[in-house]
Amino acid sequence: MKKIASALLILSLSVPSMAQKLDWNVNFDYLFRNYEYDRSNEVYDTSFTLHAARLTPEIGFLVKQNNSVFHRVRVGIDVFKEMGEGSVNKELLRDIIFYYNAEAVFRGGGRFQAIAGCFPRRFAEGDYMGPFFDDDILFYDNNLEGMFFKYRNRHIFAELGLDWPGMLGDKEHPLRRERFQVLSSGLWNFAGPFSVGWRGSFYHFACSPQSPNVVDNHMLNPWLEWTPFSFLDELKLSAGGIFTYQCDRMISPEPVFPMGFYSSQVFGKWGVSIDNRVYYGDDLMPYYSLEFGGVKYGRELYMGDRGFNTRFDRPSWADYLNVKYEPKLSSWLNLSVVLSFRFGEPSELLGTPVFRGWQQSVALKVNLDSLRPHPKAPKSEQRGFFPGYFKL
């Protein structure tokens, strides 16, 4: 840590003092979430309580190249504490983050951003929760290791990034697989209240020294979105499909293509919202229980909500209903109280009724990023960004 701080100081002194500024950020996340899935025999999730807090302070410098291009270099510490774990102080230091971040504002209102290094997952603005990532995985795995690119203007937002969660193992780590994932998300407002969106993941689950097998798990979720004007603070209806390509190159060399229909309905007013998501289709995790070399694929291969591992050999349905209270406290402080209810097609064989279980959560987020300087377009050219979607 001292070596990184010294290198950062030397680099900052090498830049003309008139062009640089001290740059910083502080993130604090507190989460209490209780999972109750006993009534469905924990087939689709496990009953437990996630109670943890994370503090991520960052410091670095900002260099102004011109009126619309900025560069940043930051270093920080990811401090994580799971309540009741009994960790000693040194075990609380989960990760050291360090990254380069560039932002450019174009005439006409477009904005481009690039990030490279080990950086917080908050830079990925797409909603990947559900079929791509379970909510608890997103909380535990807070950092991305790789690079990310984003662009937005009045009518479009698009992001593309690479995360490298696993390098090829060695003699000391014979089970560690080489893994990388390409993520992309975006929305194009093509006509009035109508937009086309997408989420995608290209996941390569490759080899380890003890397992030469390679598994591909690629997923694309395009949708059509309608956000009509109404008296509500938020009204958003979307419908689309989930299409996958999956291939276990040694156990089952013929690829499979699980797919289904996916829709969301969001209604919100005065800080209270209902977010309902419906899925009807195939089992999106057909290899979940498979193993190679005595090691089960499980969560390393499939990081989405376990409800998408339907366990049916035919299309079936599932429903995810979230009732949220998120008052507008400030630009840097967010409070969220959520009740989540899980429903799905019943099965006597699995012992799962229609109501599979529910979650209760309280989350507090502090992000002082909005207090730091951001690049701005010249006043004569300043224009609003695409409303109602991803924002910096």
DAWOQUI-V167227 format. One record per residue. D_LAST is the distance of its C-alpha to the last C-alpha in Angstrom with 1 decimal. Layout:
BEGIN
{{D_LAST} {D_LAST}}
END
This chain:
BEGIN
{{29.2} {31.2} {31.5} {27.8} {27.3} {30.3} {29.0} {25.6} {27.7} {30.0} {27.2} {25.6} {29.0} {29.5} {26.8} {28.0} {27.3} {26.2} {23.3} {21.8} {20.2} {20.1} {16.7} {16.1} {14.2} {15.8} {15.1} {17.8} {18.4} {21.5} {22.8} {26.1} {26.8} {30.3} {31.4} {34.7} {36.1} {39.8} {40.9} {39.9} {41.5} {38.1} {38.2} {34.6} {33.1} {34.6} {35.2} {33.8} {31.6} {28.3} {28.1} {26.0} {23.7} {21.5} {20.6} {18.5} {18.9} {17.8} {19.1} {19.3} {19.2} {17.1} {19.1} {18.6} {20.3} {20.2} {18.5} {15.6} {15.6} {14.8} {15.9} {15.6} {18.0} {17.8} {20.3} {20.3} {22.2} {21.6} {24.1} {24.9} {27.7} {29.1} {31.2} {34.9} {34.7} {36.7} {34.9} {36.1} {33.6} {33.4} {32.5} {29.3} {27.7} {26.1} {24.4} {23.6} {20.2} {19.9} {17.7} {16.9} {13.4} {13.4} {11.1} {12.8} {12.5} {15.4} {17.7} {17.1} {13.3} {12.5} {10.0} {11.0} {10.1} {12.9} {13.7} {17.4} {19.4} {19.3} {15.8} {14.3} {13.7} {10.3} {9.0} {10.6} {8.7} {11.9} {14.4} {17.2} {19.1} {22.7} {24.5} {22.4} {21.8} {23.5} {21.6} {23.7} {23.3} {19.5} {20.2} {23.0} {21.6} {18.4} {18.1} {18.0} {20.5} {20.1} {17.4} {14.3} {13.2} {10.5} {10.9} {9.9} {11.9} {13.4} {15.2} {13.8} {11.2} {12.9} {12.6} {15.7} {16.6} {19.8} {20.7} {24.2} {25.2} {28.9} {31.2} {34.9} {37.0} {40.1} {43.4} {41.7} {39.0} {41.1} {39.0} {35.5} {34.3} {32.3} {29.1} {26.1} {23.5} {21.4} {18.5} {16.9} {15.0} {14.1} {15.0} {17.0} {17.8} {21.4} {23.2} {22.5} {21.5} {22.0} {19.7} {20.4} {18.3} {19.1} {18.7} {20.9} {22.4} {25.1} {26.7} {29.7} {31.7} {34.3} {37.3} {38.4} {41.7} {43.4} {41.8} {41.9} {40.4} {37.2} {35.2} {32.6} {30.2} {27.9} {26.1} {24.5} {23.3} {23.0} {22.9} {23.2} {21.1} {22.3} {20.4} {23.2} {23.2} {24.8} {25.4} {23.1} {19.5} {18.7} {21.0} {20.2} {23.0} {22.9} {25.6} {26.1} {27.7} {27.4} {29.4} {30.3} {32.4} {34.1} {36.9} {38.8} {40.7} {43.7} {44.2} {43.3} {43.0} {42.7} {39.0} {38.0} {35.5} {34.5} {32.5} {31.8} {30.3} {27.0} {25.8} {23.4} {23.8} {21.4} {22.7} {21.2} {22.4} {22.4} {20.2} {22.6} {21.9} {23.9} {22.4} {25.2} {25.3} {28.6} {29.9} {33.2} {34.4} {35.7} {35.3} {32.1} {33.3} {36.9} {37.3} {36.0} {39.5} {40.8} {41.6} {42.7} {44.8} {44.8} {41.0} {39.2} {36.0} {34.4} {30.9} {30.6} {30.9} {29.2} {26.1} {25.5} {26.8} {30.6} {31.2} {30.6} {33.6} {35.8} {39.1} {40.7} {42.4} {41.6} {38.6} {37.7} {35.1} {32.6} {30.5} {27.6} {27.3} {24.6} {25.1} {22.2} {22.0} {18.6} {19.2} {16.5} {17.4} {14.7} {11.1} {11.9} {14.7} {15.0} {18.5} {19.4} {23.0} {23.7} {27.0} {27.1} {30.3} {31.4} {34.0} {35.7} {38.9} {41.7} {44.0} {47.3} {47.5} {44.2} {44.9} {41.6} {41.7} {39.4} {37.5} {36.3} {34.7} {31.8} {29.2} {28.3} {25.3} {23.8} {20.5} {19.0} {15.7} {15.0} {11.9} {12.4} {9.5} {8.5} {12.1} {12.1} {12.2} {9.6} {11.3} {12.2} {14.4} {18.0} {18.6} {21.0} {18.6} {15.4} {14.5} {12.1} {9.8} {11.2} {11.7} {12.0} {10.1} {7.0} {3.8} {0.0}}
END
